[in-house]
Amino acid sequence: MGEPHVRPATAVEIEADWREFTGGPPAVGVLREYEPEDVEGIVWRDEASGRSGVVTWWVDGKGAEIVSVHAEPQGSGAGTRIMDAAEEELRRRGAKTVVLATTNDNARALNFYIKRGYRLVRLHLDAMDRVRARKPGVPSTGHDGVPLRDMWELEKVL
């Protein structure tokens, strides 16, 4: 078994990841909507432990948006490892700030990002209506039966 490794994600892998975790493209961010070919990303895998993750982003000059983050299994440290690698790559590319969003039912993600230095900067009320207009399969109820209505926008200075 080898060491954990990071490599660029292909558009095919990004689309497969989005289909598995979000019902497929497009990804609806706070800055804009994205197709797999609009973003870049990385795949992180630790064969020894079975931990893995994919993170995607879009860079525009000195700003970036993290479009998607998926790490398995939850609570294993995979999310931390993949976010470290993504933020390092964004810094290397000259990004000074990064934004991301999570849904109002995902307090676990909100806490994860805040611990990483992200600040809650905006509440997008009823943003999930905009998402459902593009992706009708998105449910109206999320984690723990919480109505899935809003998006929390977070920002970090890199």
C-alpha positions in Angstrom: 0.0 0.0 0.0 1.4 3.4 -1.0 1.3 6.8 0.5 -1.8 9.1 0.0 -1.7 10.9 -3.2 -3.3 13.9 -5.0 -3.8 14.2 -8.7 -5.8 16.4 -11.1 -9.4 15.4 -11.6 -10.6 14.8 -15.1 -13.9 16.3 -16.4 -15.3 12.7 -16.6 -14.4 12.2 -12.9 -15.9 15.5 -11.9 -19.1 14.8 -13.7 -19.3 11.3 -12.1 -18.7 12.8 -8.7 -21.4 15.4 -9.2 -23.9 12.8 -10.4 -23.2 10.6 -7.4 -23.4 13.4 -4.8 -25.6 16.2 -6.3 -27.7 14.6 -9.0 -25.4 15.7 -11.8 -24.5 18.9 -13.5 -24.8 21.8 -13.4 -23.3 22.7 -10.0 -25.0 25.8 -8.8 -22.6 28.0 -6.8 -22.9 31.4 -5.2 -21.0 33.1 -8.1 -22.5 31.2 -11.0 -23.5 27.9 -12.4 -20.8 25.4 -13.5 -20.5 22.5 -15.9 -17.7 19.9 -15.4 -15.6 21.5 -18.1 -15.8 24.9 -16.4 -14.0 23.8 -13.3 -10.7 22.2 -12.2 -10.2 19.9 -9.3 -8.2 17.3 -7.5 -8.7 13.7 -6.4 -7.1 12.7 -3.1 -6.9 9.0 -2.3 -5.3 7.0 0.6 -5.3 3.4 -0.6 -4.2 2.1 2.8 -7.2 3.5 4.7 -9.7 3.7 1.9 -10.2 7.4 2.5 -10.8 9.5 -0.6 -12.1 12.8 -1.8 -12.8 15.1 -4.7 -12.8 18.9 -4.6 -13.5 21.2 -7.6 -13.0 25.0 -8.0 -13.2 27.9 -10.4 -10.6 30.6 -10.3 -11.1 34.2 -11.6 -8.0 36.3 -11.0 -7.4 36.7 -7.3 -10.7 35.1 -6.3 -11.9 31.5 -6.4 -15.0 29.5 -5.7 -14.9 26.0 -4.3 -17.7 24.4 -6.2 -17.9 21.0 -4.6 -16.3 19.0 -1.8 -16.9 15.3 -1.3 -14.8 13.2 1.1 -15.4 9.6 2.3 -15.9 8.4 4.9 -17.2 11.5 6.7 -15.3 12.2 9.9 -12.2 10.3 8.8 -9.9 13.3 8.1 -10.3 13.0 4.3 -12.1 16.3 4.1 -9.3 18.1 5.9 -6.7 16.5 3.7 -8.4 17.3 0.4 -9.2 20.9 1.5 -5.6 21.4 2.5 -4.5 20.3 -0.9 -7.1 22.4 -2.7 -6.3 25.6 -0.8 -2.6 25.0 -1.4 -3.2 24.7 -5.1 -5.4 27.9 -5.1 -2.7 29.8 -3.4 -0.2 28.6 -5.9 -2.5 29.9 -8.7 -2.6 33.3 -7.1 -6.0 33.2 -5.5 -6.2 35.5 -2.5 -9.8 34.7 -1.4 -12.0 31.7 -1.8 -15.8 31.4 -1.3 -17.9 28.4 -1.0 -21.5 27.5 -0.1 -23.3 24.9 1.9 -27.0 24.3 2.4 -28.9 25.4 5.5 -29.4 21.7 6.6 -25.7 21.0 6.7 -24.5 22.3 10.1 -21.7 19.7 10.1 -20.2 21.2 7.0 -20.7 24.8 8.3 -18.7 23.9 11.5 -16.0 22.1 9.4 -15.5 25.2 7.3 -15.5 27.7 10.2 -12.9 25.6 12.0 -10.8 25.9 8.8 -10.9 29.7 9.0 -13.9 30.4 6.7 -16.3 33.1 7.8 -20.0 33.2 7.2 -20.5 36.2 5.0 -23.9 35.8 3.5 -27.2 34.0 3.8 -28.8 33.4 0.4 -32.5 33.1 1.4 -34.5 30.7 -0.8 -31.5 29.9 -2.9 -32.5 26.3 -3.2 -35.5 27.4 -5.3 -32.9 28.6 -7.9 -31.1 25.2 -7.6 -34.4 23.3 -8.0 -35.3 25.3 -11.1 -32.2 23.8 -12.7 -32.2 20.5 -10.9 -35.8 19.5 -10.1 -34.7 16.3 -8.4 -33.2 18.2 -5.4 -35.4 17.3 -2.4 -37.3 19.9 -0.3 -36.0 18.2 2.9 -32.4 17.7 3.8 -30.3 16.3 6.7 -32.3 15.4 9.8 -35.6 16.5 8.2 -34.6 20.1 8.0 -36.4 22.0 5.2 -33.8 22.6 2.4 -34.3 26.3 1.6 -31.2 28.5 1.9 -27.4 28.5 1.2 -24.8 29.8 3.5 -21.9 31.5 1.8 -18.5 31.4 3.5 -15.2 33.1 2.6 -11.6 32.7 3.5 -8.6 34.8 2.9 -5.9 32.4 1.7 
